[in-house]
Structures are given as C-alpha cells and as structure tokens.
Amino acid sequence: MRELTKYSIEELSRLISRKEVSAAEVTQGYLDKIREKDGLIGAYITVTEEAALKKAAQVDRKIAAGEELSPLAGIPGGIKDNMCTNGVKTTCASKMLENFVPCYTSTAVERLEKMDYVMLGKVNMDEFAMGSSTENSAFKITRNPAAPDCVPGGSSGGSAAAVAAEEAAFTLGSDTGGSIRQPAAFCGVVGMKPTYGAVSRYGLVAFASSLDQIGPVTKNVTDNAIVLNAISAHDGLDATSIPGDRPDYTADIGKDVAGMRVGLPTEFFGEGISPEVKDAVMAAAKAYESLGCEIVELSLPSLDYALSAYYVISSAEASSNLARFDGIRYGYRSEKGATLDEVYRYSRTEGFGPEVQRRIMLGTFALSSGYYDAYYKKALQVRTLIMEEYRKSFETCQFILSPVAPTAAYRIGEKTENPIEMYMGDIYSVPVNIAGLPALSLPCGRTEDGRPIGMQLIGKPLSEGLLYRAGYAYEREFGGR
C-alpha cells in the first residue's frame, strides 16, 4: 500500500485527478499520520477531522462528475493559528484568544478554499507570532521532527513541523522577521516569505503590520510555487496589497540558471555563524558555480543595525496592534478587577504570556513621548538605508545567497532564559522583512548529528519566480529532502 503522505502536492494532484486515489484516501492518510505522530511532535492546536473528511468527499464527487479542478483540489493542508477561519477557533496560541471563533475567513485561506484544498486544522506557533522557537505557545511546545529534543524554530514552528513530519502536504505560515524561513531551515523543508503586499494580510491577526507576510511551507520548491500561485493576488480588503495580476510562479521552474550572478554579503559570514552552517552555505555557493553562476561578493554595512531596528519597529507596532485586546470587546477577560482600569490590567496580565508582555512594554517605551525620535524614528531611517543598500546590490546580482540562521536547531529550553540570545538568531532573516523583499528558504545540508541546515535566496521585489527557478536548480542537482 502506498504511503500517500510521502508524496508531493504535484504527485498527489496527478493521482487524484486520474482517480488512482481518492481525495478521501489522501485525507485519511494524513489524519492517520497526525494521530500517530502528533502526540510527540505537537504541531496542531486544533484538528478539524470531520470537516476535512467532508471536504474530501465533496472533491471526490466533483471528480466523479467530470469537473475541472485546481492543482490543490483534495490536497490536505494546515493553517497557522493566527489566520482567521470562519467557524474554527483562531487562538494565536494565546490564552487571550483561547476560545475565539471568527465569523469570517482570511483572504489567503479563502483563496485556498476556492481551490478546494482540505483543511486538516490549525497549527501551533509562538504566541501572537512573537518568538523563534514555538516555546512561547500557551498550549504546548512543538518538537522538531528531525531532532525531537530540539525546537522546530518559530514563530511558524507548527507549520514547518507539520510538513516535515508528513502531517500535512503543505501549510501556511506568517513571516515577520524570519518566522517562515527559520523554522523551514530548522526542520529541513521549503519556506517562502513573499514580497510585502504580494499576499493579502486581511484576516491575519497582526503582529507588526509593516513587516508581516503570509507564505507557504512545503516539501519541495515546486510545491511551494503551486501554493503561492493559489494565495497571491491583489485584495481590495488590504490597503497594502500590491495591485495588478500575479505571474505563474511555476513558469520558470526547470529553466537554466547559467549566467546568473549570485551575491554573497560578507556581513552574513562573519562572527557568530556556526562553522557547520557557514560550510554548508558556502558549499551551496560552489554548487551554483558548477551550474554556471557567477559568485559576487557584496557589502551591506547597514545590516549591523538591522536587528536593533527590527525589534524597535516590530515591538512598537505590536504595542499598537495588541492594544485592542483589553478584556472588554472579545478575548480573555479576567474575573478580577473592580474598576475599568483593573479589568484592563488583570485581563492583559493574565491573558498575555511573558514574551508578548516583554515586546508590548518595549514597543510602548519606544513610542512614548520623548523617546519616539530617539528610537522609532531612528529605526525607520535605518530601514530606509537597508532598502537602498539592497536596491544597489541587485544592480550587480540577480539574487543573494545567505544563511537563514547562524546555527541549526537548538535544544528545547536552551535559550528560554536568555531572550537576547534568541533574538540574535534572527540576524540573517530580519533584513529581508525590513526591506519588504521575497526570500526562499530551502535545505542545503545537515550537521554532524543530523540536524537540517537551510540557506535562503533573497531577491528584489516581486522576483519570486526567479527565486523558485534558482531554488529548483539547486534542489534538483544537489538537495531535496
């Protein structure tokens, strides 16, 4: 009997359309895998088994009737639990929204529904997407399928772990400072952070509005492009959505990459990077040379300030966005408090976890009178410098190759007592969000003890198709799971 959870989206779609397997069989295979493995992995917060089987049966009826279906019809996927889903709990892995059931669906998920995908459930994350390890969830710690004593990365740790453990054919994650790419690298799967505005943020519970972006996590590069095709479009409900039609992101997959110039920023390979990660990424650069690419050294000096700027901007925006959770309108409300001020204080103290409280306080400080110019305004000026340096870099190369994180996955609990050390792990990923660029994370090796190592390909705005082309060229010749 075929183990259907090992197949790619492309393969499953072919099997379903040819009636070699049913959508119900595929869905049941994934539900069985969740039942078998998720007790250890902890990728899911909510499993929607009944609804998944019902949707799969609908797809099978459409196939029997001879209807033409999308490449995602009958394909089971998981959704990060910060994207609203009508009638299904959306918790943001927080006590604050533990019982929140939205009355509408986010645009990205709605577009998947129109493609007849099958939702398996909502996957775990760091609370309100604040974290890099998925240890900040109010409900459970997610484990890395490749090394169960290690973190899967974050904040989209459940998204990456579900794909790596074959508990979903694909998932959606959100990326504010590396939250798709870093867990994809830690778990040995493929993750895309699209250009800011390429995918609608409508219905995504906001962390930092100028940085957040929804993207896919998949087994391989081609699958990733298929999912991005489904979710990327202009949306009038999102004021930051890029207008105009989107290209077919699979169109250039398989084309030659010979003659492309690949940028290597010297700042990404200095102090702090582990030798194993550095060696793996440099080996990937050699691999691109063997494919006919030219390696070009770059300097992006403002990257030294990127991490500080990111944490000021993201925390300031988080402070503003999370002000709505006050115990009055919806979400958790404390039973303590005799006055309105006390209701606010107790509800937010009990409803938010330590990491969320830390960032709210940092952001409130940065926006406060007398400090706005010194911190938030200065961070925005650094953002402009970083955007300009990337723009100039893409005059000399087609894409940039870099590590995703300075290390491979670390042990659960190893960095929980030192948040600054954990923040430093975002050093290679946050500049991409600050500049609003697309970046693709894909596996490029393993440590001596078997933990996955990822690299990222960074492109200029709206160059996702080129990144998929370059990623596939490497994956076909040297990589893959």
ABEGO torsion letter per residue (X at the ends): XBBAAABBAAAAAAAAAAGABBAAAAAAAAAAAAAAAAAAAGABABBBAAAAAAAAAAAAAAAAAGBBBBAABGBBBBBBAABBBBGBBBAGGBAAAAABBBABBBAAAAAAAAAGBBBAEBBBBBBGGBEAAGAABAABBBBBAABAABBAEOAAAAAAAAAAAGABABBBBBBAAGAAAAAAAAAGBBBBBBBBGABBABGBBBABAAABBBBBBBABAAAAAAAAAAABBBBAABAABBBEBBBBAAAABGBBABGBBBBBBAAAABBGBBAAAAAAAAAAAAAAAAAGBBBBBBBBAAAAAAAAAAAAAAAAAAAAAAAABAGAABEBBBABEABAAAAAAAAAAAABBAAAAAAAAAAAAAABBGAAAAAAAAAAAAAAAAAAAAAAAAAABABBBBBABABBBBBBGAAAABAAAAAAAAAAAAAAAAAGBBBBBBBAEBBAAGBBBBBBBBBBBGAAAAAAAAAAAAAAAABEX
